[in-house]
């Protein structure tokens, strides 16, 4: 990590982002498809942004 920003700013890159990407891949949402995310916490929010 570059020196400067606190480590907490990068937590999403190492934990939440890979989990969200994998959940979107498992959902196999077709192009133009719709999905509902229940429990829109950090992982759900990131999954929404990944699609």
Biopython code that builds the backbone (N, CA, C, O; Angstrom):
import numpy as np
from Bio.PDB.StructureBuilder import StructureBuilder

atoms = [
    (1, "UNK", "N", (0.827, -1.172, 0.000)),
    (1, "UNK", "CA", (0.000, 0.000, 0.000)),
    (1, "UNK", "C", (0.882, 1.249, 0.000)),
    (1, "UNK", "O", (1.931, 1.283, 0.644)),
    (2, "UNK", "N", (0.449, 2.254, -0.717)),
    (2, "UNK", "CA", (1.221, 3.495, -0.693)),
    (2, "UNK", "C", (1.146, 4.140, 0.688)),
    (2, "UNK", "O", (0.157, 3.995, 1.406)),
    (3, "UNK", "N", (2.203, 4.848, 1.038)),
    (3, "UNK", "CA", (2.198, 5.558, 2.322)),
    (3, "UNK", "C", (1.281, 6.766, 2.188)),
    (3, "UNK", "O", (1.352, 7.505, 1.206)),
    (4, "UNK", "N", (0.441, 6.955, 3.159)),
    (4, "UNK", "CA", (-0.438, 8.123, 3.125)),
    (4, "UNK", "C", (-1.797, 7.799, 3.715)),
    (4, "UNK", "O", (-2.000, 7.951, 4.919)),
    (5, "UNK", "N", (-2.744, 7.349, 2.875)),
    (5, "UNK", "CA", (-4.092, 7.094, 3.391)),
    (5, "UNK", "C", (-4.085, 5.981, 4.440)),
    (5, "UNK", "O", (-3.262, 5.068, 4.375)),
    (6, "UNK", "N", (-5.001, 6.060, 5.404)),
    (6, "UNK", "CA", (-5.071, 5.016, 6.428)),
    (6, "UNK", "C", (-5.478, 3.665, 5.825)),
    (6, "UNK", "O", (-6.181, 3.614, 4.816)),
    (7, "UNK", "N", (-5.033, 2.586, 6.446)),
    (7, "UNK", "CA", (-5.321, 1.244, 5.947)),
    (7, "UNK", "C", (-6.811, 0.971, 5.823)),
    (7, "UNK", "O", (-7.218, 0.212, 4.943)),
    (8, "UNK", "N", (-7.640, 1.567, 6.679)),
    (8, "UNK", "CA", (-9.078, 1.315, 6.659)),
    (8, "UNK", "C", (-9.705, 1.685, 5.318)),
    (8, "UNK", "O", (-10.758, 1.151, 4.971)),
    (9, "UNK", "N", (-9.092, 2.573, 4.569)),
    (9, "UNK", "CA", (-9.636, 2.959, 3.264)),
    (9, "UNK", "C", (-9.521, 1.820, 2.246)),
    (9, "UNK", "O", (-10.225, 1.818, 1.237)),
    (10, "UNK", "N", (-8.639, 0.855, 2.507)),
    (10, "UNK", "CA", (-8.390, -0.215, 1.545)),
    (10, "UNK", "C", (-9.037, -1.540, 1.936)),
    (10, "UNK", "O", (-8.867, -2.535, 1.231)),
    (11, "UNK", "N", (-9.770, -1.574, 3.034)),
    (11, "UNK", "CA", (-10.399, -2.809, 3.498)),
    (11, "UNK", "C", (-11.358, -3.359, 2.440)),
    (11, "UNK", "O", (-11.409, -4.571, 2.227)),
    (12, "UNK", "N", (-12.105, -2.499, 1.788)),
    (12, "UNK", "CA", (-13.063, -2.954, 0.778)),
    (12, "UNK", "C", (-12.367, -3.666, -0.379)),
    (12, "UNK", "O", (-12.941, -4.574, -0.979)),
    (13, "UNK", "N", (-11.152, -3.268, -0.695)),
    (13, "UNK", "CA", (-10.449, -3.905, -1.806)),
    (13, "UNK", "C", (-10.015, -5.322, -1.491)),
    (13, "UNK", "O", (-9.931, -6.158, -2.391)),
    (14, "UNK", "N", (-9.741, -5.605, -0.237)),
    (14, "UNK", "CA", (-9.212, -6.917, 0.099)),
    (14, "UNK", "C", (-10.266, -7.902, 0.583)),
    (14, "UNK", "O", (-10.009, -9.106, 0.598)),
    (15, "UNK", "N", (-11.433, -7.434, 0.977)),
    (15, "UNK", "CA", (-12.440, -8.314, 1.557)),
    (15, "UNK", "C", (-13.785, -8.195, 0.855)),
    (15, "UNK", "O", (-14.285, -9.172, 0.298)),
    (16, "UNK", "N", (-14.360, -7.027, 0.878)),
    (16, "UNK", "CA", (-15.717, -6.833, 0.376)),
    (16, "UNK", "C", (-15.785, -6.936, -1.153)),
    (16, "UNK", "O", (-16.691, -7.578, -1.684)),
    (17, "UNK", "N", (-14.856, -6.325, -1.852)),
    (17, "UNK", "CA", (-14.896, -6.346, -3.313)),
    (17, "UNK", "C", (-14.820, -7.758, -3.892)),
    (17, "UNK", "O", (-15.651, -8.092, -4.737)),
    (18, "UNK", "N", (-13.860, -8.616, -3.482)),
    (18, "UNK", "CA", (-13.839, -9.974, -4.036)),
    (18, "UNK", "C", (-15.100, -10.774, -3.712)),
    (18, "UNK", "O", (-15.573, -11.553, -4.539)),
    (19, "UNK", "N", (-15.645, -10.579, -2.504)),
    (19, "UNK", "CA", (-16.874, -11.277, -2.126)),
    (19, "UNK", "C", (-18.029, -10.821, -3.001)),
    (19, "UNK", "O", (-18.825, -11.642, -3.456)),
    (20, "UNK", "N", (-18.127, -9.523, -3.238)),
    (20, "UNK", "CA", (-19.195, -8.982, -4.078)),
    (20, "UNK", "C", (-19.060, -9.460, -5.519)),
    (20, "UNK", "O", (-20.048, -9.843, -6.144)),
    (21, "UNK", "N", (-17.847, -9.438, -6.040)),
    (21, "UNK", "CA", (-17.639, -9.898, -7.427)),
    (21, "UNK", "C", (-18.021, -11.366, -7.587)),
    (21, "UNK", "O", (-18.638, -11.746, -8.582)),
    (22, "UNK", "N", (-17.653, -12.188, -6.606)),
    (22, "UNK", "CA", (-17.983, -13.607, -6.680)),
    (22, "UNK", "C", (-19.490, -13.826, -6.589)),
    (22, "UNK", "O", (-20.031, -14.690, -7.280)),
    (23, "UNK", "N", (-20.169, -13.057, -5.748)),
    (23, "UNK", "CA", (-21.621, -13.217, -5.628)),
    (23, "UNK", "C", (-22.325, -12.832, -6.923)),
    (23, "UNK", "O", (-23.311, -13.463, -7.305)),
    (24, "UNK", "N", (-21.834, -11.814, -7.591)),
    (24, "UNK", "CA", (-22.409, -11.419, -8.884)),
    (24, "UNK", "C", (-22.150, -12.512, -9.916)),
    (24, "UNK", "O", (-23.024, -12.811, -10.729)),
    (25, "UNK", "N", (-20.969, -13.108, -9.893)),
    (25, "UNK", "CA", (-20.657, -14.190, -10.830)),
    (25, "UNK", "C", (-21.553, -15.404, -10.573)),
    (25, "UNK", "O", (-22.053, -16.016, -11.517)),
    (26, "UNK", "N", (-21.757, -15.754, -9.295)),
    (26, "UNK", "CA", (-22.623, -16.888, -8.957)),
    (26, "UNK", "C", (-24.076, -16.632, -9.347)),
    (26, "UNK", "O", (-24.791, -17.562, -9.718)),
    (27, "UNK", "N", (-24.511, -15.385, -9.265)),
    (27, "UNK", "CA", (-25.905, -15.060, -9.609)),
    (27, "UNK", "C", (-26.163, -15.229, -11.106)),
    (27, "UNK", "O", (-27.304, -15.444, -11.515)),
    (28, "UNK", "N", (-25.123, -15.136, -11.919)),
    (28, "UNK", "CA", (-25.235, -15.316, -13.371)),
    (28, "UNK", "C", (-26.379, -14.480, -13.941)),
    (28, "UNK", "O", (-27.269, -15.003, -14.613)),
    (29, "UNK", "N", (-26.345, -13.191, -13.669)),
    (29, "UNK", "CA", (-27.384, -12.267, -14.111)),
    (29, "UNK", "C", (-27.225, -12.042, -15.612)),
    (29, "UNK", "O", (-26.154, -11.635, -16.063)),
    (30, "UNK", "N", (-28.277, -12.302, -16.392)),
    (30, "UNK", "CA", (-28.161, -12.090, -17.843)),
    (30, "UNK", "C", (-28.047, -10.600, -18.166)),
    (30, "UNK", "O", (-28.472, -9.751, -17.383)),
    (31, "UNK", "N", (-27.480, -10.301, -19.307)),
    (31, "UNK", "CA", (-27.346, -8.913, -19.754)),
    (31, "UNK", "C", (-28.727, -8.275, -19.818)),
    (31, "UNK", "O", (-29.633, -8.809, -20.458)),
    (32, "UNK", "N", (-28.887, -7.150, -19.167)),
    (32, "UNK", "CA", (-30.179, -6.474, -19.120)),
    (32, "UNK", "C", (-31.122, -7.066, -18.088)),
    (32, "UNK", "O", (-32.268, -6.631, -17.974)),
    (33, "UNK", "N", (-30.648, -8.064, -17.325)),
    (33, "UNK", "CA", (-31.470, -8.723, -16.318)),
    (33, "UNK", "C", (-31.617, -7.877, -15.063)),
    (33, "UNK", "O", (-30.986, -6.830, -14.917)),
    (34, "UNK", "N", (-32.455, -8.352, -14.173)),
    (34, "UNK", "CA", (-32.725, -7.656, -12.921)),
    (34, "UNK", "C", (-32.423, -8.584, -11.758)),
    (34, "UNK", "O", (-32.644, -9.793, -11.840)),
    (35, "UNK", "N", (-31.920, -8.014, -10.684)),
    (35, "UNK", "CA", (-31.646, -8.784, -9.485)),
    (35, "UNK", "C", (-32.029, -7.937, -8.272)),
    (35, "UNK", "O", (-31.917, -6.712, -8.295)),
    (36, "UNK", "N", (-32.481, -8.605, -7.222)),
    (36, "UNK", "CA", (-32.794, -7.926, -5.970)),
    (36, "UNK", "C", (-31.749, -8.310, -4.942)),
    (36, "UNK", "O", (-31.424, -9.487, -4.787)),
    (37, "UNK", "N", (-31.225, -7.323, -4.242)),
    (37, "UNK", "CA", (-30.220, -7.567, -3.210)),
    (37, "UNK", "C", (-30.881, -7.331, -1.857)),
    (37, "UNK", "O", (-31.315, -6.218, -1.561)),
    (38, "UNK", "N", (-30.958, -8.372, -1.042)),
    (38, "UNK", "CA", (-31.487, -8.258, 0.310)),
    (38, "UNK", "C", (-30.321, -8.047, 1.265)),
    (38, "UNK", "O", (-29.268, -8.664, 1.106)),
    (39, "UNK", "N", (-30.497, -7.200, 2.230)),
    (39, "UNK", "CA", (-29.419, -6.938, 3.181)),
    (39, "UNK", "C", (-28.338, -6.092, 2.547)),
    (39, "UNK", "O", (-27.193, -6.527, 2.420)),
    (40, "UNK", "N", (-28.691, -4.897, 2.153)),
    (40, "UNK", "CA", (-27.763, -4.027, 1.431)),
    (40, "UNK", "C", (-26.726, -3.413, 2.374)),
    (40, "UNK", "O", (-26.708, -2.207, 2.616)),
    (41, "UNK", "N", (-25.860, -4.293, 2.898)),
    (41, "UNK", "CA", (-24.722, -3.848, 3.696)),
    (41, "UNK", "C", (-23.558, -3.579, 2.762)),
    (41, "UNK", "O", (-23.775, -3.336, 1.575)),
    (42, "UNK", "N", (-22.342, -3.615, 3.254)),
    (42, "UNK", "CA", (-21.184, -3.323, 2.407)),
    (42, "UNK", "C", (-21.042, -4.270, 1.214)),
    (42, "UNK", "O", (-20.731, -3.824, 0.110)),
    (43, "UNK", "N", (-21.266, -5.568, 1.420)),
    (43, "UNK", "CA", (-21.122, -6.526, 0.321)),
    (43, "UNK", "C", (-22.246, -6.337, -0.698)),
    (43, "UNK", "O", (-21.994, -6.331, -1.903)),
    (44, "UNK", "N", (-23.463, -6.185, -0.229)),
    (44, "UNK", "CA", (-24.590, -5.964, -1.136)),
    (44, "UNK", "C", (-24.452, -4.690, -1.925)),
    (44, "UNK", "O", (-24.761, -4.656, -3.115)),
    (45, "UNK", "N", (-23.987, -3.635, -1.272)),
    (45, "UNK", "CA", (-23.796, -2.360, -1.960)),
    (45, "UNK", "C", (-22.707, -2.486, -3.006)),
    (45, "UNK", "O", (-22.852, -1.969, -4.113)),
    (46, "UNK", "N", (-21.619, -3.164, -2.674)),
    (46, "UNK", "CA", (-20.535, -3.342, -3.627)),
    (46, "UNK", "C", (-20.975, -4.234, -4.797)),
    (46, "UNK", "O", (-20.580, -3.996, -5.939)),
    (47, "UNK", "N", (-21.785, -5.251, -4.516)),
    (47, "UNK", "CA", (-22.311, -6.115, -5.590)),
    (47, "UNK", "C", (-23.160, -5.289, -6.552)),
    (47, "UNK", "O", (-23.095, -5.470, -7.767)),
    (48, "UNK", "N", (-23.946, -4.391, -5.997)),
    (48, "UNK", "CA", (-24.774, -3.523, -6.832)),
    (48, "UNK", "C", (-23.900, -2.663, -7.732)),
    (48, "UNK", "O", (-24.229, -2.430, -8.895)),
    (49, "UNK", "N", (-22.812, -2.206, -7.198)),
    (49, "UNK", "CA", (-21.905, -1.347, -7.986)),
    (49, "UNK", "C", (-21.110, -2.150, -9.013)),
    (49, "UNK", "O", (-20.700, -1.601, -10.036)),
    (50, "UNK", "N", (-20.887, -3.430, -8.760)),
    (50, "UNK", "CA", (-20.100, -4.267, -9.676)),
    (50, "UNK", "C", (-20.862, -4.617, -10.939)),
    (50, "UNK", "O", (-20.256, -4.841, -11.986)),
    (51, "UNK", "N", (-22.140, -4.666, -10.858)),
    (51, "UNK", "CA", (-22.942, -5.089, -12.003)),
    (51, "UNK", "C", (-23.002, -3.967, -12.958)),
    (51, "UNK", "O", (-23.628, -4.086, -14.012)),
]
sb = StructureBuilder()
sb.init_structure("model")
sb.init_model(0)
sb.init_chain("A")
sb.init_seg("    ")
for serial, (resi, resn, name, xyz) in enumerate(atoms, 1):
    if name == "N":
        sb.init_residue(resn, " ", resi, " ")
    sb.init_atom(name, np.array(xyz, "f"), 0.0, 1.0, " ", f" {name:<3s}", serial, name[0])
structure = sb.get_structure()
